[in-house]
Amino acid sequence: MNFSKAELQKEVIYKTSRSGGKGGQNVNKVSTKVELLFDIERSLLFSDEEKQRLLEKLQSRLNRDGHLQVMSEEERSQFMNKEKAIEKLVLILTKALHQPKKRKATKPSKAMIAARLENKKLQSTKKASRKKNFDD
């Protein structure tokens, strides 16, 4: 994960359109909604292995041209929405590139096994002492 916002902005295509939501008359006049398109296959920031991982993990987020699409229309200014969209893109890419560590199988220690068995014995004697004796 050796990329920054500035490097990403060079490879991103922005599309703007009018946004709904807050902004009053500004909404009707200014294109504040930002749609960000990022082409993973043509990116120079990632190795072939990283590109393959991104394409596999983000397959549901790709449009029919194979671009990763991120939208932002929360803010009232186009600049702020561009910043938000880039932040979302960075978050999506870092999550997709993250590889969880492999779990190492471990055996329970002898002390843990003994403690569990002791606890089971205590529980069974506690419950056995609650039984009524019907033979008397």
Buried (B, 14 or more C-beta within 10 A) or exposed (E): EEBEEEEBBEBBEBEBEBBEEEBEEEBEEBEBBBBBBBBBEEBEBBEEEBBEBBBEBBEEEBEEEEBBBBBBBBBBEBEBBBBBBBEBBBEBBEEBBEEEEEEEEEEEEEEEEEEEEEEEEEEEEEEEEEEEEEEE
